[in-house]
Amino acid sequence: MSTTKKLRLGPLPKTESIKLTFVCPASLKVDLDRYASLHTQMYGEAVDAMTLIPHMLEAFIGRDRGFRSQSQVQQKRAARDSTSP
C-alpha cells in the first residue's frame, strides 16, 4: 500500500519519558496499531502505538486553541502575582 500524503505526526523526536498507563476502546487500539504501521512505512523507523501515543497527545494539546489561551491567561496571572508587592 503506497500513500503519498504525509501523516500529521512526523518523525518522532527523542524525549525524556515518564510511564503512564491508560485504558482505551479496542477499536481505538486497532486504529493506533494501523497508524503505527503507516508511520513505520513512511519514516522507516519501527514504532508501536505506545511510542506514538505521547506524541499524538502532545500534538493535540499543542493545537488546542482553548487550552493555549487558558495557559496564557494563567501565565500572565502568575507573572503579575510574582511581581506584586
mmCIF file of the N, C-alpha and C atoms, coordinates in Angstrom:
data_MODEL
# 
_entry.id   MODEL 
# 
loop_
_atom_site.group_PDB 
_atom_site.id 
_atom_site.type_symbol 
_atom_site.label_atom_id 
_atom_site.label_alt_id 
_atom_site.label_comp_id 
_atom_site.label_asym_id 
_atom_site.label_entity_id 
_atom_site.label_seq_id 
_atom_site.pdbx_PDB_ins_code 
_atom_site.Cartn_x 
_atom_site.Cartn_y 
_atom_site.Cartn_z 
_atom_site.occupancy 
_atom_site.B_iso_or_equiv 
_atom_site.pdbx_formal_charge 
_atom_site.auth_seq_id 
_atom_site.auth_comp_id 
_atom_site.auth_asym_id 
_atom_site.auth_atom_id 
_atom_site.pdbx_PDB_model_num 
ATOM 1   N N  . MET A 1 1  ? 0.846   -1.179 0.000  1.00 0.00 ? 1  MET A N  1 
ATOM 2   C CA . MET A 1 1  ? 0.000   0.000  0.000  1.00 0.00 ? 1  MET A CA 1 
ATOM 3   C C  . MET A 1 1  ? 0.889   1.239  0.000  1.00 0.00 ? 1  MET A C  1 
ATOM 4   N N  . SER A 1 2  ? 0.761   2.063  -0.996 1.00 0.00 ? 2  SER A N  1 
ATOM 5   C CA . SER A 1 2  ? 1.569   3.270  -1.108 1.00 0.00 ? 2  SER A CA 1 
ATOM 6   C C  . SER A 1 2  ? 0.690   4.479  -0.815 1.00 0.00 ? 2  SER A C  1 
ATOM 7   N N  . THR A 1 3  ? 1.215   5.376  -0.011 1.00 0.00 ? 3  THR A N  1 
ATOM 8   C CA . THR A 1 3  ? 0.462   6.585  0.305  1.00 0.00 ? 3  THR A CA 1 
ATOM 9   C C  . THR A 1 3  ? 1.340   7.790  -0.007 1.00 0.00 ? 3  THR A C  1 
ATOM 10  N N  . THR A 1 4  ? 0.764   8.794  -0.641 1.00 0.00 ? 4  THR A N  1 
ATOM 11  C CA . THR A 1 4  ? 1.528   9.984  -0.995 1.00 0.00 ? 4  THR A CA 1 
ATOM 12  C C  . THR A 1 4  ? 1.325   11.094 0.020  1.00 0.00 ? 4  THR A C  1 
ATOM 13  N N  . LYS A 1 5  ? 0.273   11.017 0.813  1.00 0.00 ? 5  LYS A N  1 
ATOM 14  C CA . LYS A 1 5  ? 0.020   12.048 1.809  1.00 0.00 ? 5  LYS A CA 1 
ATOM 15  C C  . LYS A 1 5  ? 0.890   11.817 3.029  1.00 0.00 ? 5  LYS A C  1 
ATOM 16  N N  . LYS A 1 6  ? 1.340   12.904 3.612  1.00 0.00 ? 6  LYS A N  1 
ATOM 17  C CA . LYS A 1 6  ? 2.129   12.841 4.837  1.00 0.00 ? 6  LYS A CA 1 
ATOM 18  C C  . LYS A 1 6  ? 1.187   12.607 6.015  1.00 0.00 ? 6  LYS A C  1 
ATOM 19  N N  . LEU A 1 7  ? 1.666   11.915 7.007  1.00 0.00 ? 7  LEU A N  1 
ATOM 20  C CA . LEU A 1 7  ? 0.909   11.765 8.237  1.00 0.00 ? 7  LEU A CA 1 
ATOM 21  C C  . LEU A 1 7  ? 1.052   13.040 9.043  1.00 0.00 ? 7  LEU A C  1 
ATOM 22  N N  . ARG A 1 8  ? 0.045   13.379 9.792  1.00 0.00 ? 8  ARG A N  1 
ATOM 23  C CA . ARG A 1 8  ? 0.091   14.583 10.614 1.00 0.00 ? 8  ARG A CA 1 
ATOM 24  C C  . ARG A 1 8  ? 1.233   14.504 11.617 1.00 0.00 ? 8  ARG A C  1 
ATOM 25  N N  . LEU A 1 9  ? 1.477   13.315 12.150 1.00 0.00 ? 9  LEU A N  1 
ATOM 26  C CA . LEU A 1 9  ? 2.557   13.124 13.103 1.00 0.00 ? 9  LEU A CA 1 
ATOM 27  C C  . LEU A 1 9  ? 3.808   12.749 12.333 1.00 0.00 ? 9  LEU A C  1 
ATOM 28  N N  . GLY A 1 10 ? 4.783   13.635 12.298 1.00 0.00 ? 10 GLY A N  1 
ATOM 29  C CA . GLY A 1 10 ? 6.011   13.412 11.537 1.00 0.00 ? 10 GLY A CA 1 
ATOM 30  C C  . GLY A 1 10 ? 6.986   12.517 12.281 1.00 0.00 ? 10 GLY A C  1 
ATOM 31  N N  . PRO A 1 11 ? 8.257   12.556 11.888 1.00 0.00 ? 11 PRO A N  1 
ATOM 32  C CA . PRO A 1 11 ? 9.271   11.763 12.578 1.00 0.00 ? 11 PRO A CA 1 
ATOM 33  C C  . PRO A 1 11 ? 9.300   12.126 14.072 1.00 0.00 ? 11 PRO A C  1 
ATOM 34  N N  . LEU A 1 12 ? 9.570   11.147 14.900 1.00 0.00 ? 12 LEU A N  1 
ATOM 35  C CA . LEU A 1 12 ? 9.485   11.349 16.342 1.00 0.00 ? 12 LEU A CA 1 
ATOM 36  C C  . LEU A 1 12 ? 10.796  11.883 16.927 1.00 0.00 ? 12 LEU A C  1 
ATOM 37  N N  . PRO A 1 13 ? 10.699  12.907 17.778 1.00 0.00 ? 13 PRO A N  1 
ATOM 38  C CA . PRO A 1 13 ? 11.897  13.409 18.446 1.00 0.00 ? 13 PRO A CA 1 
ATOM 39  C C  . PRO A 1 13 ? 12.256  12.508 19.623 1.00 0.00 ? 13 PRO A C  1 
ATOM 40  N N  . LYS A 1 14 ? 13.493  12.582 20.064 1.00 0.00 ? 14 LYS A N  1 
ATOM 41  C CA . LYS A 1 14 ? 13.917  11.856 21.265 1.00 0.00 ? 14 LYS A CA 1 
ATOM 42  C C  . LYS A 1 14 ? 13.585  12.729 22.468 1.00 0.00 ? 14 LYS A C  1 
ATOM 43  N N  . THR A 1 15 ? 12.876  12.174 23.444 1.00 0.00 ? 15 THR A N  1 
ATOM 44  C CA . THR A 1 15 ? 12.474  12.951 24.614 1.00 0.00 ? 15 THR A CA 1 
ATOM 45  C C  . THR A 1 15 ? 12.631  12.137 25.890 1.00 0.00 ? 15 THR A C  1 
ATOM 46  N N  . GLU A 1 16 ? 12.632  12.828 27.033 1.00 0.00 ? 16 GLU A N  1 
ATOM 47  C CA . GLU A 1 16 ? 12.616  12.175 28.333 1.00 0.00 ? 16 GLU A CA 1 
ATOM 48  C C  . GLU A 1 16 ? 11.204  11.656 28.563 1.00 0.00 ? 16 GLU A C  1 
ATOM 49  N N  . SER A 1 17 ? 11.065  10.512 29.198 1.00 0.00 ? 17 SER A N  1 
ATOM 50  C CA . SER A 1 17 ? 9.746   9.889  29.340 1.00 0.00 ? 17 SER A CA 1 
ATOM 51  C C  . SER A 1 17 ? 9.396   9.589  30.789 1.00 0.00 ? 17 SER A C  1 
ATOM 52  N N  . ILE A 1 18 ? 8.084   9.573  31.044 1.00 0.00 ? 18 ILE A N  1 
ATOM 53  C CA . ILE A 1 18 ? 7.507   9.138  32.306 1.00 0.00 ? 18 ILE A CA 1 
ATOM 54  C C  . ILE A 1 18 ? 6.438   8.126  31.942 1.00 0.00 ? 18 ILE A C  1 
ATOM 55  N N  . LYS A 1 19 ? 6.416   6.995  32.625 1.00 0.00 ? 19 LYS A N  1 
ATOM 56  C CA . LYS A 1 19 ? 5.478   5.929  32.278 1.00 0.00 ? 19 LYS A CA 1 
ATOM 57  C C  . LYS A 1 19 ? 4.086   6.214  32.836 1.00 0.00 ? 19 LYS A C  1 
ATOM 58  N N  . LEU A 1 20 ? 3.076   6.114  31.959 1.00 0.00 ? 20 LEU A N  1 
ATOM 59  C CA . LEU A 1 20 ? 1.670   6.210  32.328 1.00 0.00 ? 20 LEU A CA 1 
ATOM 60  C C  . LEU A 1 20 ? 0.957   4.985  31.770 1.00 0.00 ? 20 LEU A C  1 
ATOM 61  N N  . THR A 1 21 ? -0.143  4.608  32.398 1.00 0.00 ? 21 THR A N  1 
ATOM 62  C CA . THR A 1 21 ? -0.956  3.504  31.910 1.00 0.00 ? 21 THR A CA 1 
ATOM 63  C C  . THR A 1 21 ? -2.365  4.034  31.688 1.00 0.00 ? 21 THR A C  1 
ATOM 64  N N  . PHE A 1 22 ? -3.003  3.629  30.583 1.00 0.00 ? 22 PHE A N  1 
ATOM 65  C CA . PHE A 1 22 ? -4.371  4.057  30.342 1.00 0.00 ? 22 PHE A CA 1 
ATOM 66  C C  . PHE A 1 22 ? -5.143  2.941  29.653 1.00 0.00 ? 22 PHE A C  1 
ATOM 67  N N  . VAL A 1 23 ? -6.451  3.070  29.666 1.00 0.00 ? 23 VAL A N  1 
ATOM 68  C CA . VAL A 1 23 ? -7.344  2.098  29.056 1.00 0.00 ? 23 VAL A CA 1 
ATOM 69  C C  . VAL A 1 23 ? -8.044  2.788  27.899 1.00 0.00 ? 23 VAL A C  1 
ATOM 70  N N  . CYS A 1 24 ? -8.166  2.082  26.766 1.00 0.00 ? 24 CYS A N  1 
ATOM 71  C CA . CYS A 1 24 ? -8.876  2.651  25.619 1.00 0.00 ? 24 CYS A CA 1 
ATOM 72  C C  . CYS A 1 24 ? -9.753  1.572  24.987 1.00 0.00 ? 24 CYS A C  1 
ATOM 73  N N  . PRO A 1 25 ? -10.712 1.994  24.188 1.00 0.00 ? 25 PRO A N  1 
ATOM 74  C CA . PRO A 1 25 ? -11.552 1.013  23.491 1.00 0.00 ? 25 PRO A CA 1 
ATOM 75  C C  . PRO A 1 25 ? -10.714 0.188  22.516 1.00 0.00 ? 25 PRO A C  1 
ATOM 76  N N  . ALA A 1 26 ? -11.137 -1.040 22.289 1.00 0.00 ? 26 ALA A N  1 
ATOM 77  C CA . ALA A 1 26 ? -10.425 -1.933 21.371 1.00 0.00 ? 26 ALA A CA 1 
ATOM 78  C C  . ALA A 1 26 ? -10.334 -1.324 19.976 1.00 0.00 ? 26 ALA A C  1 
ATOM 79  N N  . SER A 1 27 ? -11.373 -0.629 19.557 1.00 0.00 ? 27 SER A N  1 
ATOM 80  C CA . SER A 1 27 ? -11.368 -0.028 18.215 1.00 0.00 ? 27 SER A CA 1 
ATOM 81  C C  . SER A 1 27 ? -10.295 1.053  18.094 1.00 0.00 ? 27 SER A C  1 
ATOM 82  N N  . LEU A 1 28 ? -10.060 1.790  19.173 1.00 0.00 ? 28 LEU A N  1 
ATOM 83  C CA . LEU A 1 28 ? -9.001  2.801  19.156 1.00 0.00 ? 28 LEU A CA 1 
ATOM 84  C C  . LEU A 1 28 ? -7.634  2.127  19.082 1.00 0.00 ? 28 LEU A C  1 
ATOM 85  N N  . LYS A 1 29 ? -7.448  1.037  19.806 1.00 0.00 ? 29 LYS A N  1 
ATOM 86  C CA . LYS A 1 29 ? -6.176  0.304  19.758 1.00 0.00 ? 29 LYS A CA 1 
ATOM 87  C C  . LYS A 1 29 ? -5.900  -0.193 18.341 1.00 0.00 ? 29 LYS A C  1 
ATOM 88  N N  . VAL A 1 30 ? -6.930  -0.665 17.645 1.00 0.00 ? 30 VAL A N  1 
ATOM 89  C CA . VAL A 1 30 ? -6.763  -1.104 16.260 1.00 0.00 ? 30 VAL A CA 1 
ATOM 90  C C  . VAL A 1 30 ? -6.305  0.068  15.392 1.00 0.00 ? 30 VAL A C  1 
ATOM 91  N N  . ASP A 1 31 ? -6.940  1.226  15.564 1.00 0.00 ? 31 ASP A N  1 
ATOM 92  C CA . ASP A 1 31 ? -6.548  2.410  14.785 1.00 0.00 ? 31 ASP A CA 1 
ATOM 93  C C  . ASP A 1 31 ? -5.125  2.859  15.128 1.00 0.00 ? 31 ASP A C  1 
ATOM 94  N N  . LEU A 1 32 ? -4.768  2.818  16.402 1.00 0.00 ? 32 LEU A N  1 
ATOM 95  C CA . LEU A 1 32 ? -3.412  3.196  16.799 1.00 0.00 ? 32 LEU A CA 1 
ATOM 96  C C  . LEU A 1 32 ? -2.375  2.257  16.183 1.00 0.00 ? 32 LEU A C  1 
ATOM 97  N N  . ASP A 1 33 ? -2.680  0.966  16.172 1.00 0.00 ? 33 ASP A N  1 
ATOM 98  C CA . ASP A 1 33 ? -1.759  0.000  15.554 1.00 0.00 ? 33 ASP A CA 1 
ATOM 99  C C  . ASP A 1 33 ? -1.636  0.238  14.052 1.00 0.00 ? 33 ASP A C  1 
ATOM 100 N N  . ARG A 1 34 ? -2.746  0.555  13.398 1.00 0.00 ? 34 ARG A N  1 
ATOM 101 C CA . ARG A 1 34 ? -2.700  0.861  11.963 1.00 0.00 ? 34 ARG A CA 1 
ATOM 102 C C  . ARG A 1 34 ? -1.886  2.123  11.706 1.00 0.00 ? 34 ARG A C  1 
ATOM 103 N N  . TYR A 1 35 ? -2.068  3.136  12.544 1.00 0.00 ? 35 TYR A N  1 
ATOM 104 C CA . TYR A 1 35 ? -1.319  4.378  12.399 1.00 0.00 ? 35 TYR A CA 1 
ATOM 105 C C  . TYR A 1 35 ? 0.172   4.110  12.589 1.00 0.00 ? 35 TYR A C  1 
ATOM 106 N N  . ALA A 1 36 ? 0.514   3.306  13.597 1.00 0.00 ? 36 ALA A N  1 
ATOM 107 C CA . ALA A 1 36 ? 1.915   2.972  13.846 1.00 0.00 ? 36 ALA A CA 1 
ATOM 108 C C  . ALA A 1 36 ? 2.521   2.251  12.649 1.00 0.00 ? 36 ALA A C  1 
ATOM 109 N N  . SER A 1 37 ? 1.758   1.368  12.044 1.00 0.00 ? 37 SER A N  1 
ATOM 110 C CA . SER A 1 37 ? 2.241   0.652  10.865 1.00 0.00 ? 37 SER A CA 1 
ATOM 111 C C  . SER A 1 37 ? 2.500   1.617  9.706  1.00 0.00 ? 37 SER A C  1 
ATOM 112 N N  . LEU A 1 38 ? 1.565   2.536  9.473  1.00 0.00 ? 38 LEU A N  1 
ATOM 113 C CA . LEU A 1 38 ? 1.757   3.535  8.412  1.00 0.00 ? 38 LEU A CA 1 
ATOM 114 C C  . LEU A 1 38 ? 2.946   4.441  8.713  1.00 0.00 ? 38 LEU A C  1 
ATOM 115 N N  . HIS A 1 39 ? 3.094   4.819  9.971  1.00 0.00 ? 39 HIS A N  1 
ATOM 116 C CA . HIS A 1 39 ? 4.207   5.677  10.381 1.00 0.00 ? 39 HIS A CA 1 
ATOM 117 C C  . HIS A 1 39 ? 5.528   4.965  10.120 1.00 0.00 ? 39 HIS A C  1 
ATOM 118 N N  . THR A 1 40 ? 5.594   3.694  10.450 1.00 0.00 ? 40 THR A N  1 
ATOM 119 C CA . THR A 1 40 ? 6.799   2.901  10.210 1.00 0.00 ? 40 THR A CA 1 
ATOM 120 C C  . THR A 1 40 ? 7.119   2.841  8.719  1.00 0.00 ? 40 THR A C  1 
ATOM 121 N N  . GLN A 1 41 ? 6.102   2.615  7.894  1.00 0.00 ? 41 GLN A N  1 
ATOM 122 C CA . GLN A 1 41 ? 6.304   2.561  6.445  1.00 0.00 ? 41 GLN A CA 1 
ATOM 123 C C  . GLN A 1 41 ? 6.789   3.903  5.909  1.00 0.00 ? 41 GLN A C  1 
ATOM 124 N N  . MET A 1 42 ? 6.203   4.980  6.402  1.00 0.00 ? 42 MET A N  1 
ATOM 125 C CA . MET A 1 42 ? 6.507   6.299  5.872  1.00 0.00 ? 42 MET A CA 1 
ATOM 126 C C  . MET A 1 42 ? 7.888   6.803  6.280  1.00 0.00 ? 42 MET A C  1 
ATOM 127 N N  . TYR A 1 43 ? 8.286   6.547  7.533  1.00 0.00 ? 43 TYR A N  1 
ATOM 128 C CA . TYR A 1 43 ? 9.517   7.133  8.055  1.00 0.00 ? 43 TYR A CA 1 
ATOM 129 C C  . TYR A 1 43 ? 10.640  6.124  8.251  1.00 0.00 ? 43 TYR A C  1 
ATOM 130 N N  . GLY A 1 44 ? 10.366  4.835  8.014  1.00 0.00 ? 44 GLY A N  1 
ATOM 131 C CA . GLY A 1 44 ? 11.408  3.822  8.045  1.00 0.00 ? 44 GLY A CA 1 
ATOM 132 C C  . GLY A 1 44 ? 11.953  3.476  9.420  1.00 0.00 ? 44 GLY A C  1 
ATOM 133 N N  . GLU A 1 45 ? 11.312  3.954  10.468 1.00 0.00 ? 45 GLU A N  1 
ATOM 134 C CA . GLU A 1 45 ? 11.728  3.632  11.832 1.00 0.00 ? 45 GLU A CA 1 
ATOM 135 C C  . GLU A 1 45 ? 10.573  2.897  12.507 1.00 0.00 ? 45 GLU A C  1 
ATOM 136 N N  . ALA A 1 46 ? 10.829  1.673  12.945 1.00 0.00 ? 46 ALA A N  1 
ATOM 137 C CA . ALA A 1 46 ? 9.767   0.868  13.556 1.00 0.00 ? 46 ALA A CA 1 
ATOM 138 C C  . ALA A 1 46 ? 9.301   1.503  14.861 1.00 0.00 ? 46 ALA A C  1 
ATOM 139 N N  . VAL A 1 47 ? 8.001   1.751  14.964 1.00 0.00 ? 47 VAL A N  1 
ATOM 140 C CA . VAL A 1 47 ? 7.386   2.268  16.191 1.00 0.00 ? 47 VAL A CA 1 
ATOM 141 C C  . VAL A 1 47 ? 6.105   1.500  16.445 1.00 0.00 ? 47 VAL A C  1 
ATOM 142 N N  . ASP A 1 48 ? 5.711   1.480  17.704 1.00 0.00 ? 48 ASP A N  1 
ATOM 143 C CA . ASP A 1 48 ? 4.435   0.864  18.045 1.00 0.00 ? 48 ASP A CA 1 
ATOM 144 C C  . ASP A 1 48 ? 3.490   1.940  18.568 1.00 0.00 ? 48 ASP A C  1 
ATOM 145 N N  . ALA A 1 49 ? 2.262   1.541  18.828 1.00 0.00 ? 49 ALA A N  1 
ATOM 146 C CA . ALA A 1 49 ? 1.249   2.500  19.276 1.00 0.00 ? 49 ALA A CA 1 
ATOM 147 C C  . ALA A 1 49 ? 1.655   3.178  20.575 1.00 0.00 ? 49 ALA A C  1 
ATOM 148 N N  . MET A 1 50 ? 2.242   2.433  21.496 1.00 0.00 ? 50 MET A N  1 
ATOM 149 C CA . MET A 1 50 ? 2.637   3.015  22.783 1.00 0.00 ? 50 MET A CA 1 
ATOM 150 C C  . MET A 1 50 ? 3.676   4.119  22.612 1.00 0.00 ? 50 MET A C  1 
ATOM 151 N N  . THR A 1 51 ? 4.506   4.009  21.615 1.00 0.00 ? 51 THR A N  1 
ATOM 152 C CA . THR A 1 51 ? 5.508   5.038  21.339 1.00 0.00 ? 51 THR A CA 1 
ATOM 153 C C  . THR A 1 51 ? 4.851   6.276  20.747 1.00 0.00 ? 51 THR A C  1 
ATOM 154 N N  . LEU A 1 52 ? 3.829   6.072  19.937 1.00 0.00 ? 52 LEU A N  1 
ATOM 155 C CA . LEU A 1 52 ? 3.175   7.191  19.256 1.00 0.00 ? 52 LEU A CA 1 
ATOM 156 C C  . LEU A 1 52 ? 2.224   7.992  20.143 1.00 0.00 ? 52 LEU A C  1 
ATOM 157 N N  . ILE A 1 53 ? 1.578   7.343  21.077 1.00 0.00 ? 53 ILE A N  1 
ATOM 158 C CA . ILE A 1 53 ? 0.525   7.996  21.870 1.00 0.00 ? 53 ILE A CA 1 
ATOM 159 C C  . ILE A 1 53 ? 0.995   9.304  22.516 1.00 0.00 ? 53 ILE A C  1 
ATOM 160 N N  . PRO A 1 54 ? 2.135   9.353  23.204 1.00 0.00 ? 54 PRO A N  1 
ATOM 161 C CA . PRO A 1 54 ? 2.538   10.628 23.810 1.00 0.00 ? 54 PRO A CA 1 
ATOM 162 C C  . PRO A 1 54 ? 2.729   11.748 22.785 1.00 0.00 ? 54 PRO A C  1 
ATOM 163 N N  . HIS A 1 55 ? 3.268   11.404 21.619 1.00 0.00 ? 55 HIS A N  1 
ATOM 164 C CA . HIS A 1 55 ? 3.482   12.412 20.581 1.00 0.00 ? 55 HIS A CA 1 
ATOM 165 C C  . HIS A 1 55 ? 2.157   12.891 19.999 1.00 0.00 ? 55 HIS A C  1 
ATOM 166 N N  . MET A 1 56 ? 1.212   11.985 19.870 1.00 0.00 ? 56 MET A N  1 
ATOM 167 C CA . MET A 1 56 ? -0.119  12.359 19.390 1.00 0.00 ? 56 MET A CA 1 
ATOM 168 C C  . MET A 1 56 ? -0.801  13.298 20.389 1.00 0.00 ? 56 MET A C  1 
ATOM 169 N N  . LEU A 1 57 ? -0.711  12.970 21.661 1.00 0.00 ? 57 LEU A N  1 
ATOM 170 C CA . LEU A 1 57 ? -1.317  13.822 22.686 1.00 0.00 ? 57 LEU A CA 1 
ATOM 171 C C  . LEU A 1 57 ? -0.649  15.189 22.741 1.00 0.00 ? 57 LEU A C  1 
ATOM 172 N N  . GLU A 1 58 ? 0.664   15.202 22.637 1.00 0.00 ? 58 GLU A N  1 
ATOM 173 C CA . GLU A 1 58 ? 1.395   16.475 22.631 1.00 0.00 ? 58 GLU A CA 1 
ATOM 174 C C  . GLU A 1 58 ? 0.978   17.339 21.442 1.00 0.00 ? 58 GLU A C  1 
ATOM 175 N N  . ALA A 1 59 ? 0.841   16.719 20.270 1.00 0.00 ? 59 ALA A N  1 
ATOM 176 C CA . ALA A 1 59 ? 0.408   17.449 19.077 1.00 0.00 ? 59 ALA A CA 1 
ATOM 177 C C  . ALA A 1 59 ? -1.013  17.965 19.250 1.00 0.00 ? 59 ALA A C  1 
ATOM 178 N N  . PHE A 1 60 ? -1.881  17.142 19.817 1.00 0.00 ? 60 PHE A N  1 
ATOM 179 C CA . PHE A 1 60 ? -3.268  17.548 20.048 1.00 0.00 ? 60 PHE A CA 1 
ATOM 180 C C  . PHE A 1 60 ? -3.334  18.747 20.990 1.00 0.00 ? 60 PHE A C  1 
ATOM 181 N N  . ILE A 1 61 ? -2.641  18.664 22.102 1.00 0.00 ? 61 ILE A N  1 
ATOM 182 C CA . ILE A 1 61 ? -2.659  19.759 23.078 1.00 0.00 ? 61 ILE A CA 1 
ATOM 183 C C  . ILE A 1 61 ? -2.035  21.018 22.481 1.00 0.00 ? 61 ILE A C  1 
ATOM 184 N N  . GLY A 1 62 ? -0.982  20.856 21.713 1.00 0.00 ? 62 GLY A N  1 
ATOM 185 C CA . GLY A 1 62 ? -0.319  21.999 21.096 1.00 0.00 ? 62 GLY A CA 1 
ATOM 186 C C  . GLY A 1 62 ? -1.199  22.747 20.106 1.00 0.00 ? 62 GLY A C  1 
ATOM 187 N N  . ARG A 1 63 ? -2.160  22.059 19.541 1.00 0.00 ? 63 ARG A N  1 
ATOM 188 C CA . ARG A 1 63 ? -3.045  22.689 18.556 1.00 0.00 ? 63 ARG A CA 1 
ATOM 189 C C  . ARG A 1 63 ? -4.393  23.114 19.144 1.00 0.00 ? 63 ARG A C  1 
ATOM 190 N N  . ASP A 1 64 ? -4.595  22.879 20.422 1.00 0.00 ? 64 ASP A N  1 
ATOM 191 C CA . ASP A 1 64 ? -5.864  23.223 21.070 1.00 0.00 ? 64 ASP A CA 1 
ATOM 192 C C  . ASP A 1 64 ? -5.855  24.691 21.468 1.00 0.00 ? 64 ASP A C  1 
ATOM 193 N N  . ARG A 1 65 ? -6.573  25.511 20.719 1.00 0.00 ? 65 ARG A N  1 
ATOM 194 C CA . ARG A 1 65 ? -6.573  26.967 20.954 1.00 0.00 ? 65 ARG A CA 1 
ATOM 195 C C  . ARG A 1 65 ? -7.128  27.331 22.325 1.00 0.00 ? 65 ARG A C  1 
ATOM 196 N N  . GLY A 1 66 ? -8.169  26.631 22.748 1.00 0.00 ? 66 GLY A N  1 
ATOM 197 C CA . GLY A 1 66 ? -8.751  26.909 24.059 1.00 0.00 ? 66 GLY A CA 1 
ATOM 198 C C  . GLY A 1 66 ? -7.766  26.652 25.176 1.00 0.00 ? 66 GLY A C  1 
ATOM 199 N N  . PHE A 1 67 ? -7.042  25.557 25.077 1.00 0.00 ? 67 PHE A N  1 
ATOM 200 C CA . PHE A 1 67 ? -6.037  25.228 26.084 1.00 0.00 ? 67 PHE A CA 1 
ATOM 201 C C  . PHE A 1 67 ? -4.915  26.255 26.083 1.00 0.00 ? 67 PHE A C  1 
ATOM 202 N N  . ARG A 1 68 ? -4.455  26.631 24.896 1.00 0.00 ? 68 ARG A N  1 
ATOM 203 C CA . ARG A 1 68 ? -3.370  27.618 24.804 1.00 0.00 ? 68 ARG A CA 1 
ATOM 204 C C  . ARG A 1 68 ? -3.802  28.950 25.395 1.00 0.00 ? 68 ARG A C  1 
ATOM 205 N N  . SER A 1 69 ? -5.012  29.388 25.083 1.00 0.00 ? 69 SER A N  1 
ATOM 206 C CA . SER A 1 69 ? -5.446  30.691 25.589 1.00 0.00 ? 69 SER A CA 1 
ATOM 207 C C  . SER A 1 69 ? -5.588  30.653 27.112 1.00 0.00 ? 69 SER A C  1 
ATOM 208 N N  . GLN A 1 70 ? -6.090  29.556 27.661 1.00 0.00 ? 70 GLN A N  1 
ATOM 209 C CA . GLN A 1 70 ? -6.178  29.446 29.121 1.00 0.00 ? 70 GLN A CA 1 
ATOM 210 C C  . GLN A 1 70 ? -4.791  29.400 29.750 1.00 0.00 ? 70 GLN A C  1 
ATOM 211 N N  . SER A 1 71 ? -3.861  28.723 29.113 1.00 0.00 ? 71 SER A N  1 
ATOM 212 C CA . SER A 1 71 ? -2.487  28.659 29.625 1.00 0.00 ? 71 SER A CA 1 
ATOM 213 C C  . SER A 1 71 ? -1.855  30.039 29.638 1.00 0.00 ? 71 SER A C  1 
ATOM 214 N N  . GLN A 1 72 ? -2.112  30.829 28.591 1.00 0.00 ? 72 GLN A N  1 
ATOM 215 C CA . GLN A 1 72 ? -1.559  32.183 28.526 1.00 0.00 ? 72 GLN A CA 1 
ATOM 216 C C  . GLN A 1 72 ? -2.140  33.057 29.627 1.00 0.00 ? 72 GLN A C  1 
ATOM 217 N N  . VAL A 1 73 ? -3.443  32.929 29.889 1.00 0.00 ? 73 VAL A N  1 
ATOM 218 C CA . VAL A 1 73 ? -4.080  33.697 30.963 1.00 0.00 ? 73 VAL A CA 1 
ATOM 219 C C  . VAL A 1 73 ? -3.451  33.327 32.298 1.00 0.00 ? 73 VAL A C  1 
ATOM 220 N N  . GLN A 1 74 ? -3.249  32.035 32.533 1.00 0.00 ? 74 GLN A N  1 
ATOM 221 C CA . GLN A 1 74 ? -2.654  31.597 33.793 1.00 0.00 ? 74 GLN A CA 1 
ATOM 222 C C  . GLN A 1 74 ? -1.209  32.078 33.928 1.00 0.00 ? 74 GLN A C  1 
ATOM 223 N N  . GLN A 1 75 ? -0.457  32.070 32.826 1.00 0.00 ? 75 GLN A N  1 
ATOM 224 C CA . GLN A 1 75 ? 0.920   32.550 32.874 1.00 0.00 ? 75 GLN A CA 1 
ATOM 225 C C  . GLN A 1 75 ? 0.967   34.039 33.184 1.00 0.00 ? 75 GLN A C  1 
ATOM 226 N N  . LYS A 1 76 ? 0.055   34.812 32.584 1.00 0.00 ? 76 LYS A N  1 
ATOM 227 C CA . LYS A 1 76 ? 0.016   36.256 32.856 1.00 0.00 ? 76 LYS A CA 1 
ATOM 228 C C  . LYS A 1 76 ? -0.329  36.515 34.312 1.00 0.00 ? 76 LYS A C  1 
ATOM 229 N N  . ARG A 1 77 ? -1.291  35.757 34.853 1.00 0.00 ? 77 ARG A N  1 
ATOM 230 C CA . ARG A 1 77 ? -1.652  35.912 36.264 1.00 0.00 ? 77 ARG A CA 1 
ATOM 231 C C  . ARG A 1 77 ? -0.466  35.586 37.161 1.00 0.00 ? 77 ARG A C  1 
ATOM 232 N N  . ALA A 1 78 ? 0.213   34.506 36.861 1.00 0.00 ? 78 ALA A N  1 
ATOM 233 C CA . ALA A 1 78 ? 1.370   34.090 37.670 1.00 0.00 ? 78 ALA A CA 1 
ATOM 234 C C  . ALA A 1 78 ? 2.460   35.149 37.619 1.00 0.00 ? 78 ALA A C  1 
ATOM 235 N N  . ALA A 1 79 ? 2.706   35.709 36.432 1.00 0.00 ? 79 ALA A N  1 
ATOM 236 C CA . ALA A 1 79 ? 3.727   36.739 36.285 1.00 0.00 ? 79 ALA A CA 1 
ATOM 237 C C  . ALA A 1 79 ? 3.322   37.989 37.066 1.00 0.00 ? 79 ALA A C  1 
ATOM 238 N N  . ARG A 1 80 ? 2.047   38.367 36.992 1.00 0.00 ? 80 ARG A N  1 
ATOM 239 C CA . ARG A 1 80 ? 1.555   39.540 37.696 1.00 0.00 ? 80 ARG A CA 1 
ATOM 240 C C  . ARG A 1 80 ? 1.640   39.316 39.206 1.00 0.00 ? 80 ARG A C  1 
ATOM 241 N N  . ASP A 1 81 ? 1.257   38.127 39.661 1.00 0.00 ? 81 ASP A N  1 
ATOM 242 C CA . ASP A 1 81 ? 1.276   37.830 41.102 1.00 0.00 ? 81 ASP A CA 1 
ATOM 243 C C  . ASP A 1 81 ? 2.696   37.785 41.650 1.00 0.00 ? 81 ASP A C  1 
ATOM 244 N N  . SER A 1 82 ? 3.637   37.344 40.840 1.00 0.00 ? 82 SER A N  1 
ATOM 245 C CA . SER A 1 82 ? 5.016   37.246 41.319 1.00 0.00 ? 82 SER A CA 1 
ATOM 246 C C  . SER A 1 82 ? 5.700   38.612 41.399 1.00 0.00 ? 82 SER A C  1 
ATOM 247 N N  . THR A 1 83 ? 5.179   39.607 40.678 1.00 0.00 ? 83 THR A N  1 
ATOM 248 C CA . THR A 1 83 ? 5.773   40.949 40.722 1.00 0.00 ? 83 THR A CA 1 
ATOM 249 C C  . THR A 1 83 ? 5.029   41.878 41.667 1.00 0.00 ? 83 THR A C  1 
ATOM 250 N N  . SER A 1 84 ? 3.877   41.440 42.195 1.00 0.00 ? 84 SER A N  1 
ATOM 251 C CA . SER A 1 84 ? 3.101   42.267 43.119 1.00 0.00 ? 84 SER A CA 1 
ATOM 252 C C  . SER A 1 84 ? 3.785   42.291 44.472 1.00 0.00 ? 84 SER A C  1 
ATOM 253 N N  . PRO A 1 85 ? 3.727   43.475 45.145 1.00 0.00 ? 85 PRO A N  1 
ATOM 254 C CA . PRO A 1 85 ? 4.342   43.576 46.489 1.00 0.00 ? 85 PRO A CA 1 
ATOM 255 C C  . PRO A 1 85 ? 3.574   42.822 47.543 1.00 0.00 ? 85 PRO A C  1 
# 
